[in-house]
Amino acid sequence: MICAPVLIFPLTLMRTPRQKEAEVSASLDSVTVREALVALSDVQREALELAYFGGLTQQEIADRTGTPLGTVKSRMRLGLLAMRRSLEVGST
């Protein structure tokens, strides 16, 4: 018995238009967030990247960078506020 070849497509190739739209949207969101991060001061960006991308707590960031905990908290807060303003301006 001879079987016809079966083409197997990965599930990632079989996306609905809604899934494709979500992927494009996520990609654009990522670019927008990265642009907002670039606009921050180096110390604000470092603190936020260590927290959100590195998974560190504020205390761990303080220990790693040799910065007082209160300073880390302030940098993160001010950085997030600056990003919020940047993202609000970009969305209007």
Secondary structure, 3 states (H helix, E strand, C coil): CCCCCCCCCCHHHCCCHHHHHHHHHHHHHHHHHHHHHHCCCHHHHHHHHHHHCCCCCHHHHHHHHCCCHHHHHHHHHHHHHHHHHHHHHHHC
